[in-house]
Amino acid sequence: MARVTVEDCIDKVENRFELVLLTSHRARMISSGAQITVDRDNDKNPVVALREIAEQTISHDDLKEDLIHSLQKYVEVDEPEPETVPLIAGAGGNVEADDMEITADRMTEEELLKGLEGLSPPEARPEPPEPEDEE
């Protein structure tokens, strides 16, 4: 096959910067052991990557997604939202509508400190005397 140039690939990937990023990423994948989809013909990895892009033997979108994923440091995981658990009814009573709503009181730091200052420290209890051994 004749030499692969950027013009052979520019109709597949319109942005030259993106073409360079995708080609270099694919060349790194090949050097780390990824399966190539065209004949090597004693070419180096960047040329093989360009040939794969020119012949469209690899998906441009898949390669782009793989590049983005490799550059991400933090991957956001969609976790299911916690389900609301109804309150358990007492021994013989029914749960009323008012019992279903739980509100949390918000307290500022100053209010918390004032409340803590109002608490009295626990009183020190005298230790009980140890029994003496009678000999």
Secondary structure, DSSP 8 states (H G I E B T S, - for coil): -----HHHHHTTS--HHHHHHHHHHHHHHHHTT---SS--TT--HHHHHHHHHHHT-S-HHHHHHHHHHHH-SS----------------SS----HHHH--------HHHHHHHHHHS----------------
